[in-house]
């Protein structure tokens, strides 16, 4: 089984709560947005599992088209990845090697 790395938002929040500066506040705001996007991406995945092509009625006939969830997912996943990178860039760089990394968690779901 391949292990997929996930983001531990709870640990990230704790790290940014400990910061007493604008980076901390920005990090918390970005985490909130990332959590929303992750929830939305999960819902869009469920919708796409029904099929990436859907049938759309056009009066007396119907046409096949790409599932709208696919387009939304593709746009949001790019934004999610960018947000996660921004959060990572805000983290302190002076952590000792081998220290706890909230981005290095196994996603067992």
Secondary structure, DSSP 8 states (H G I E B T S, - for coil): ---EEE--HHHHHHHHHH--SHHHHHHHHHHHHHHHHHHHHHHHHHHHTT-SEEEEEETTEEEEEE-HHHHHHHHHHHHHHHHHHHHHHHS-S---TT---TT-EEE--
